[in-house]
Amino acid sequence: MEFSIKQIAHLLGGEVKGDGDTIIHNFAKIEEGKPGCISFLANAKYESFIYGTASSAVLVAKTFEPKEPISTNLILVDDPYLAISTLMAEYQKLTQNSNSGIDAMTSIASNAEIGKNVYIGPFSYVAENAKIGENTQISPQVYIGKKVSVGRNTIIHPGVKIYQDCEIGDNCVIHAGAVIGADGFGFVPDADGIYQDVPQLGNVIIENNVSIGANATIDRATMGSTKVCNGVKIDNMVQIGHNVEVGENTVIAAQTGVAGSTKIGKSCVIGGQVGFAGHLKIADGTQIGAQSGVGKNITEPKGAYSGRPLLPIKDHLKLLVNLRRLNENLKK
């Protein structure tokens, strides 16, 4: 990447404060800045670094008011974190050449449909009646089961397993080791108390612009579909149970587990290691803190909760304060 600061500002809809002709060729954290690099300041606790950074440019909010003289050039934007993300995405497009072609060491069924400009790496397997959309990238050692459909411009990293009948949309990213469409956890005891398998005959539907982290698992439905809607971001090692639905633009952090048939609304934010009981309904815009246990429905949109048992965030914080006071009193 070699662009002038004013070219970058134009791309991001920002305003230059300094020498717009300075050339930028790389990225750097603000505390590790070097000449020719661009950094960003989105968190106030890093503000001290902007006064001594060696980076040639720093993305800052339009509301930023320096407390000391600044020697570097500034690009004023609405949201520095979003701006650096946008800039890095453009850089990635320019510098990371996509692979192309189908490796000789693949195994592809004769009736599979492979779109234009698809890459399939060595030791990958594409089963009967599978469909792969144009410009999709399938890394080595990927398994694509029978009647699986994968959309356009999707990236599937090494070792991913997608079981039969599952559907993956456009512009998705599935990271290494993820498993899509394994059987849901369905068992029923017989008269002797011996657990028998309940056949899992449904599938998984992943809509568009979804990101699934490494070693995440999304189980197929018993009947119907487990559904991950447009724009959802799922972190590493997340478990999504059978018949779960995750609403649009929800984000779920690592090691969270969602039991079967729970419906999570749109634009929710779920912290790490959260546990959901089954058959729950979670309202749109809900925020849940890390390591919480969710055992009942959340009906009010845009609420914030934390703890085990789950409480509104303010009540949870009060409880922690009272517990600390109780412990101090017990010591006395």
C-alpha positions in Angstrom: 0.0 0.0 0.0 1.3 3.4 -1.0 -1.2 6.2 -0.7 -1.0 9.8 0.4 -2.8 10.9 3.5 -5.2 13.0 1.5 -6.1 9.9 -0.6 -6.8 8.0 2.5 -8.9 10.8 3.9 -10.9 10.9 0.7 -11.6 7.2 0.9 -12.7 7.5 4.5 -14.6 10.7 4.2 -12.2 12.4 6.6 -10.5 15.7 7.0 -6.7 16.1 6.9 -5.0 18.1 9.6 -1.3 18.4 8.5 0.6 17.4 5.4 -1.8 15.6 3.1 1.0 14.6 0.6 2.8 12.4 3.1 2.9 8.8 1.8 1.6 5.9 3.9 2.7 2.3 3.2 1.8 0.3 6.3 -0.2 0.1 9.6 1.1 0.3 13.2 -0.3 0.4 16.7 -0.1 4.0 18.0 2.4 3.0 20.7 4.6 1.3 18.2 4.4 3.8 15.4 7.0 4.2 12.6 7.5 6.7 9.8 5.3 5.8 6.8 2.7 4.0 9.0 -0.8 5.0 9.9 -2.3 4.4 13.4 -5.6 5.2 15.1 -6.9 6.5 18.4 -10.3 5.2 19.5 -9.8 4.6 23.2 -9.0 7.5 25.5 -6.6 5.4 27.6 -4.2 5.4 24.7 -4.3 9.2 24.2 -0.8 9.7 25.8 0.8 7.8 22.9 -0.4 10.3 20.2 1.9 13.0 21.5 5.0 11.0 20.9 4.1 8.5 18.2 6.4 8.1 15.2 3.5 7.2 12.9 3.1 9.5 9.9 -0.7 9.7 10.4 -3.2 8.9 13.1 -7.0 8.5 12.6 -8.8 10.4 15.3 -12.4 11.4 16.0 -13.6 14.8 14.8 -14.3 15.7 18.4 -10.7 15.0 19.5 -9.1 18.0 21.2 -5.3 17.5 21.9 -4.0 18.5 25.3 -0.4 18.9 24.1 1.3 19.7 20.8 1.1 16.9 18.2 3.9 16.4 15.6 2.1 13.8 13.5 -0.5 14.3 10.8 -4.2 13.7 11.7 -7.1 12.4 9.8 -10.4 13.4 11.4 -13.2 10.9 11.0 -16.5 10.1 12.7 -15.4 6.8 14.1 -11.6 6.0 14.1 -12.1 2.3 14.8 -14.6 1.8 12.0 -12.3 3.9 9.7 -9.2 1.8 10.4 -11.2 -1.3 9.8 -12.5 0.0 6.5 -8.9 1.0 5.5 -7.5 -2.4 6.4 -10.2 -4.2 4.5 -9.3 -2.2 1.3 -5.6 -3.0 1.9 -6.4 -6.7 2.3 -8.2 -6.6 -1.1 -5.2 -5.1 -2.8 -2.4 -7.2 -1.2 -3.9 -10.7 -0.7 -4.2 -12.3 -4.0 -6.9 -15.0 -4.1 -6.0 -18.5 -5.1 -7.7 -19.9 -8.2 -8.3 -23.2 -9.8 -9.0 -26.7 -8.5 -6.1 -28.6 -7.1 -5.4 -32.1 -8.7 -5.5 -33.6 -5.2 -9.2 -32.8 -4.6 -12.1 -35.2 -4.9 -15.2 -33.6 -6.5 -18.4 -35.5 -7.4 -19.2 -35.5 -11.1 -22.6 -33.9 -10.6 -21.4 -31.2 -8.2 -21.8 -27.6 -9.5 -18.8 -25.4 -9.3 -19.1 -21.7 -10.1 -16.6 -19.5 -11.9 -13.3 -18.5 -10.3 -13.6 -21.0 -7.5 -10.6 -22.2 -5.7 -10.6 -25.7 -4.0 -7.4 -26.7 -2.3 -5.7 -30.1 -2.0 -7.4 -33.0 -0.1 -10.8 -31.3 0.0 -13.9 -33.3 -0.8 -17.1 -32.0 -2.5 -19.9 -34.6 -2.5 -22.8 -35.3 -4.8 -25.2 -32.5 -5.8 -23.2 -29.9 -3.9 -23.2 -26.4 -5.3 -20.3 -23.9 -4.9 -20.9 -20.3 -5.9 -18.5 -18.1 -7.9 -15.4 -16.6 -6.4 -15.6 -18.8 -3.3 -12.3 -20.0 -1.7 -12.2 -23.5 -0.2 -9.0 -24.3 1.6 -7.3 -27.7 1.9 -8.9 -30.5 3.8 -12.4 -29.2 3.7 -15.4 -31.6 3.6 -18.5 -30.4 1.7 -21.3 -33.0 2.1 -24.2 -34.0 -0.2 -26.5 -31.3 -1.4 -24.6 -28.6 0.4 -24.9 -25.2 -1.2 -22.2 -22.5 -0.7 -22.8 -19.0 -1.9 -20.6 -16.5 -3.7 -17.4 -14.9 -2.4 -17.4 -17.1 0.7 -14.1 -18.2 2.3 -13.8 -21.6 4.0 -10.6 -22.2 5.9 -8.8 -25.5 6.4 -10.4 -28.4 8.1 -14.0 -27.2 8.0 -16.7 -29.8 7.8 -20.1 -29.0 6.4 -22.6 -31.9 6.6 -25.2 -32.8 4.1 -28.1 -30.5 3.1 -26.7 -27.4 4.8 -26.8 -24.0 3.2 -24.1 -21.3 3.4 -24.8 -17.8 2.0 -22.7 -15.2 0.2 -19.7 -13.3 1.6 -19.3 -15.6 4.6 -16.1 -16.6 6.4 -15.8 -20.0 8.2 -12.6 -20.5 10.1 -10.5 -23.6 10.6 -12.0 -26.6 12.3 -15.6 -25.4 12.4 -18.3 -28.1 12.0 -21.6 -27.1 10.5 -24.5 -29.6 10.6 -23.5 -32.3 13.0 -26.4 -34.0 14.8 -28.2 -32.0 17.5 -28.0 -33.4 21.0 -31.3 -35.4 20.8 -31.9 -38.5 22.9 -35.0 -40.1 24.6 -35.0 -42.9 27.2 -36.9 -46.0 26.5 -38.9 -48.1 29.0 -35.6 -49.5 30.4 -34.1 -46.1 30.8 -31.7 -46.6 27.9 -31.2 -43.5 25.8 -32.1 -43.8 22.2 -31.1 -41.4 19.4 -33.7 -39.0 18.1 -32.9 -38.7 14.3 -31.8 -35.2 13.4 -33.4 -34.7 10.0 -33.1 -31.0 9.5 -30.3 -28.8 8.4 -28.4 -25.6 9.1 -28.9 -22.4 7.2 -26.2 -19.7 7.3 -27.3 -16.5 5.7 -25.1 -13.8 4.1 -22.1 -11.9 5.6 -21.8 -14.3 8.5 -18.4 -15.0 10.2 -17.9 -18.2 12.1 -14.9 -18.7 14.3 -12.4 -21.5 14.6 -13.7 -24.8 16.1 -17.2 -23.4 16.4 -20.0 -26.0 16.1 -23.5 -25.4 14.7 -25.8 -28.4 15.0 -28.4 -29.4 12.5 -32.1 -29.2 13.4 -34.2 -32.2 14.5 -36.8 -31.0 12.0 -36.7 -27.7 10.0 -33.5 -25.6 10.3 -31.0 -24.2 12.7 -30.6 -20.7 11.4 -27.9 -18.1 11.6 -29.1 -14.9 10.1 -27.5 -12.1 8.0 -24.5 -10.4 9.5 -24.0 -12.6 12.6 -20.5 -12.9 14.0 -19.7 -16.0 16.0 -16.4 -16.3 17.8 -14.1 -19.4 18.3 -15.4 -22.4 20.1 -19.1 -21.4 20.3 -21.7 -24.2 20.4 -25.1 -23.5 18.7 -27.6 -26.2 19.4 -30.3 -27.8 17.2 -33.1 -25.5 16.0 -31.5 -22.4 17.5 -32.1 -19.1 15.6 -29.6 -16.3 15.9 -31.0 -12.9 14.7 -29.4 -10.5 12.3 -26.2 -8.7 13.3 -25.9 -10.4 16.7 -22.3 -11.1 18.0 -21.4 -14.0 20.2 -18.1 -14.2 22.0 -16.0 -17.3 22.5 -17.0 -20.4 24.5 -20.7 -19.5 24.7 -23.2 -22.4 24.5 -26.7 -22.1 23.2 -29.0 -25.0 24.0 -31.6 -26.3 21.5 -34.6 -24.2 20.2 -33.5 -20.9 21.8 -34.3 -17.9 19.7 -31.8 -15.0 20.0 -33.0 -11.7 18.6 -31.4 -9.1 16.3 -28.3 -7.0 17.2 -27.7 -8.8 20.5 -24.2 -8.7 22.1 -23.3 -11.9 24.0 -20.1 -12.1 26.1 -17.8 -15.0 26.4 -18.7 -18.2 28.2 -22.4 -17.4 28.5 -24.7 -20.4 28.9 -28.2 -20.4 27.5 -30.9 -22.9 28.6 -33.1 -24.4 25.8 -36.4 -23.1 24.4 -35.7 -19.4 25.4 -36.6 -16.2 23.6 -34.1 -13.3 23.8 -35.3 -9.9 22.8 -33.6 -7.7 20.1 -30.7 -5.6 21.3 -30.0 -7.6 24.5 -26.5 -7.4 26.0 -25.3 -10.2 28.2 -22.1 -10.0 30.2 -19.4 -12.8 30.2 -19.9 -16.0 32.1 -23.6 -15.3 32.7 -26.2 -18.0 32.9 -29.5 -17.4 31.0 -32.3 -19.5 32.3 -35.4 -17.6 31.4 -36.9 -15.5 28.6 -35.8 -11.9 28.1 -38.8 -9.9 26.7 -37.7 -6.3 27.0 -35.5 -5.1 24.0 -32.1 -3.5 24.5 -31.6 -4.5 28.1 -28.2 -5.2 29.7 -27.8 -8.2 32.0 -25.1 -10.2 33.8 -24.5 -12.8 36.4 -25.7 -16.3 37.6 -28.7 -16.1 38.1 -29.1 -13.4 35.4 -29.9 -10.0 36.7 -30.2 -6.5 35.1 -26.6 -5.2 35.0 -27.3 -2.5 37.7 -28.8 -5.0 40.1 -25.9 -7.4 39.4 -23.3 -4.7 40.3 -25.3 -3.8 43.5 -25.3 -7.5 44.5 -21.5 -7.7 44.1 -21.1 -4.6 46.3 -23.4 -6.0 48.9 -21.6 -9.4 48.9 -18.3 -7.6 49.4 -19.8 -5.7 52.4 -21.2 -8.9 53.8 -17.8 -10.5 53.7 -16.3 -7.6 55.5 -18.9 -7.7 58.1 -18.4 -11.4 58.6 -14.7 -10.9 59.2 -15.6 -8.3 61.8 
